[in-house]
């Protein structure tokens, strides 16, 4: 199986990127729906949380890789 799903303007889009983005999107949708059902929970809180945690998680994963694969 080819690891490259498709190419846009010379930029390769790989399957693992598509799967990670799909997982993040589905997790955000599920969390938003659960926030709607829970009293006192704001849907915007889920979006704000994802917008903060996702970049921090990517930076943390990269930092981990750099520190332990030196």
N, C-alpha and C positions, 0 to 999 in steps of 0.2 A: 504494500500500500504506500502511496506517495505521501510524505509528511506535509506537502504543500497542498492546501485545498484549492486555492486559486490565487491569481496575481492581479493586482490593481495598480496600474501606472508604475509597473516595475517593482512594486512592494509585494513580497510573498506573505500570504495569510496562511498560517499553519493550523492544522486540525486541533492541536492542543490549546491554541488561543481561542478558537471557536468554542471548544468544550468548556474552558474556564469561564469565558464571558457568559455562556448559556447558564452555567451553574450559578454564577453571581446574580444574574437576572432572575432566575427562578427562585433563589433564596430570598431575594429582595421582595418579590411578589408574594411569596408565602408569608414572610414576616409582616408585610403590609396588611394582608388579609387577616392575620391573627391580631394585629393591632386594632383593626376595625372592630373585631368581635370583643376585644377586651375593653371593659369600661375604664375610663381614665387614661387610656393610652392614645397618644397622638400619632397619626400616620406619618406626619412630617418628621417625627423623631426618628423613625426607621430610616428615612432618606438621609437625614443629617448624619446619623450613625454610620451608614454605609459610605458616605462621602468622606468621612474622617478615617474610618478603619481600613478601607480598601488601600489607599496609598500608603498608610503606615504599615500594613501587612506586606505590601510589595517591597518597600524599603527594608523592612525587617528580614524578609526572606533573602534579599540580596546581600545584606550585611552578614547574615548567618553563612551564606555561601562563601563570601570573601574571607571571613575569619577562619572557617574550618576547611577551606580548600586552598590555602595559601601555598 
